């Protein structure tokens, strides 16, 4: 009897990306969100080639119903695979201070209507075969902007840094005014809970404004720009290395106007993102 060793199943990267520039409420339209997700997928594709499966939802296609369809595909992953879920859009605060990610048809006055809640995010990543899970979330708070933040930006002299429309188009005078610190703390609390519940590593950027880095051929939000910059500079990198770079680079590029937050409460095995 001859022994035939079991062939090791090739690991795949499943990239699920959502970006919204155009909203049903056109006052909330953004400039860089779709490009951010496309560019991120393109850079990772260079690393993975045919081993990467890409699934994206943009603009009017990004609804809560379509997002939940991703769950079926996530359930078909294997234990050796990797999943990256990337989101770029508005972050919204409800009247009871719950944090939501915007969809195409979110009611910006009542984000609990058709927004993406903590429970929805958790349900996507919970109880799926894959263990190596990473979420990249660029969701600036899009309510009232702290005037100190705007003034701080105007006083900065960083070359190539421009302000985009994320977070600047919302006119909601009844909402509680949030500055960078409060946006950061709320986002940190939300995503730490999601990460703890699902074993997912989460890197997110919080701030009152979308800042875009225009340099060379790139025109991206700073959060995505810093990730792409790191991908281009390294043949391979672990989750901890990516977290470390983004945590340092984003505040450098924005003079502290955007503060990344990462889930580090539960130690887990480090793994190569690419």
PyMOL commands that set and color helices and strands:
alter all, ss='L'
color gray80, all
select helices_A, chain A and resi 26-28+33-51+59-61+64-74+118-125+147-155+180-198+222-233+239-254
alter helices_A, ss='H'
color red, helices_A
select strands_A, chain A and resi 13-19+52-58+82-93+99-101+132-141+161-163+201-206+211-215+218-221+259-262
alter strands_A, ss='S'
color yellow, strands_A
deselect
rebuild
show_as cartoon
